[in-house]
C-alpha cells in the first residue's frame, strides 16, 4: 500500500486516542531497531506481507516482516511524531539487487496501525488497552525463512527463532 494510505489510516486511528495532540507519521529508513534516541519510545512487530523483486518481478510472501516504530510526544507543543521503518528482504534468485520494501494488504495495514495506536496510548499517555489483539491475515508461505535475504536477520532483530505472533519491545 502507498505511503499516503499509511498516513490516511494513521490519521483516522489517531482520532480514537481522544487526545488533543496532533500526530504525524513519517517514513525513516535510518531509524535503528532497539536504538531509540532519548525521549523516544519503540514498538516493533512482525507481520505478513508480500515482496516483489524489482529486477525479475518474482513475488514472495513472508510471515516474518519486521516493522519498527519510534514515537515521541512533545506535551507542551501538543505534537507527536511516529517514525516507521519497514525492514526489507531481497530476492533469492537475483544478485546485486536492492532490498525490497514489503507490500501490506489493506487488512494487515489497518491492524498494524491499530496496534501502533494502542502502543501510543500505553507509552505516551500511560493509558490502558483491552489486551485483545486482532490477528494479522496470513497467506500460506511454502518456503523457509532465509536469513541471508532478510534485513531484520542481518540487523539481528528478526523474530525467526521466537514463538508467537508478534514481538513487541
C-alpha positions in Angstrom: 0.0 0.0 0.0 1.2 3.5 -0.8 2.6 5.8 1.9 -0.5 8.0 1.6 -2.6 5.0 2.7 -0.5 4.7 5.8 -0.9 8.4 6.5 -4.7 8.4 5.9 -5.3 5.3 8.1 -3.0 6.6 10.8 -4.8 9.9 11.0 -8.1 8.1 11.2 -6.8 5.9 14.0 -5.3 8.8 15.9 -8.8 10.2 16.4 -9.5 7.1 18.5 -7.0 8.3 21.1 -9.4 11.1 22.0 -6.4 13.4 22.8 -5.9 16.9 21.5 -2.4 16.4 20.3 -1.5 16.5 16.6 0.2 13.3 15.4 2.1 12.7 12.2 3.7 9.6 10.8 6.8 9.6 8.6 8.9 7.0 7.0 12.5 6.9 8.1 14.8 4.1 6.9 17.6 5.5 9.2 16.0 4.6 12.5 17.8 1.8 14.3 15.8 -1.1 15.8 16.5 -1.1 19.5 18.3 2.2 19.2 15.9 5.0 20.1 17.0 8.5 20.7 16.5 9.9 24.3 12.8 10.5 24.9 11.6 8.3 22.1 9.7 5.0 22.6 9.9 2.0 20.4 7.3 -0.5 19.2 8.2 -3.3 16.8 6.3 -6.2 15.5 6.3 -8.8 12.8 3.5 -9.3 10.3 2.7 -10.8 7.0 3.4 -9.0 3.7 4.4 -9.6 0.1 7.6 -8.7 -1.7 8.4 -8.3 -5.4 11.9 -8.2 -6.9 12.4 -5.1 -9.0 14.7 -7.0 -11.3 13.0 -10.3 -12.2 9.5 -9.4 -10.9 9.4 -12.6 -8.7 6.9 -12.3 -5.8 7.1 -14.0 -2.5 5.2 -13.9 0.8 6.7 -13.6 4.2 5.2 -14.1 7.7 8.3 -12.5 9.3 8.2 -8.9 8.1 9.5 -6.6 10.8 8.2 -3.1 11.2 9.8 -0.7 13.7 8.1 2.4 15.0 9.8 5.1 17.1 7.4 7.5 18.7 7.6 10.7 20.7 5.1 13.1 22.2 6.0 16.7 22.9 3.3 17.6 25.5 3.9 21.3 25.6 3.7 21.6 21.8 0.8 19.1 21.8 2.6 17.3 19.0 3.5 13.7 18.4 5.6 12.0 15.8 5.9 8.4 14.7 8.8 7.3 12.6 8.3 4.0 10.8 10.8 1.7 9.2 9.7 -1.3 7.2 12.5 -3.9 7.1 13.2 -5.3 3.7 14.1 -8.6 2.0 15.9 -9.3 -1.2 15.3 -11.8 -4.0 17.0 -15.2 -3.5 17.2 -15.7 -7.3 18.9 -12.4 -8.3 22.2 -11.0 -7.4 23.1 -7.3 -6.9 19.6 -6.2 -6.4 18.3 -3.8 -3.8 16.4 -4.9 -0.7 12.7 -4.6 -1.5 10.1 -3.0 0.7 7.1 -5.1 1.8 3.6 -4.6 0.4 0.9 -5.0 3.1 -2.7 -5.9 2.5 -5.3 -3.3 3.5 -6.4 -5.5 6.3 -2.9 -6.0 7.7 -2.1 -2.3 7.4 -5.3 -1.5 9.3 -4.4 -4.0 12.1 -0.7 -2.8 12.2 -1.8 0.8 12.7 -4.4 -0.2 15.3 -1.7 -1.9 17.3 0.5 1.2 16.9 -2.2 3.4 18.3 -2.6 1.1 21.3 1.2 1.4 21.9 0.9 5.2 21.7 -1.9 5.0 24.2 0.3 2.9 26.6 3.7 4.5 26.1 2.8 8.2 25.6 -0.4 8.6 27.5 0.1 5.9 30.1 -3.4 4.6 29.2 -4.7 1.1 29.2 -5.7 -1.3 26.5 -8.2 -4.1 26.4 -5.4 -6.5 25.6 -7.3 -8.0 22.7 -5.2 -8.2 19.5 -6.8 -8.8 16.1 -4.6 -11.3 14.3 -2.9 -10.4 11.1 -4.2 -12.1 8.0 -1.6 -14.7 6.8 -1.3 -16.3 3.4 0.4 -19.7 3.0 4.2 -19.5 3.0 5.7 -22.5 1.3 9.4 -21.8 1.6 11.5 -21.4 4.7 12.7 -18.1 6.0 16.1 -17.2 4.5 18.2 -15.1 6.9 20.7 -14.1 4.3 17.9 -12.3 2.4 16.2 -10.7 5.4 17.2 -7.2 6.5 15.9 -7.9 10.1 18.1 -11.0 10.3 21.1 -9.0 9.1 20.4 -6.4 11.7 20.0 -9.1 14.4 16.3 -8.2 15.2 14.4 -10.9 13.3 12.0 -13.0 15.3 12.6 -16.2 13.3 13.6 -18.1 16.5 10.9 -16.6 18.7 7.5 -18.2 19.2 4.2 -16.2 18.9 2.6 -13.8 16.5 4.4 -10.6 17.4 7.4 -9.3 19.2 6.9 -6.0 21.0 9.6 -4.0 22.6 
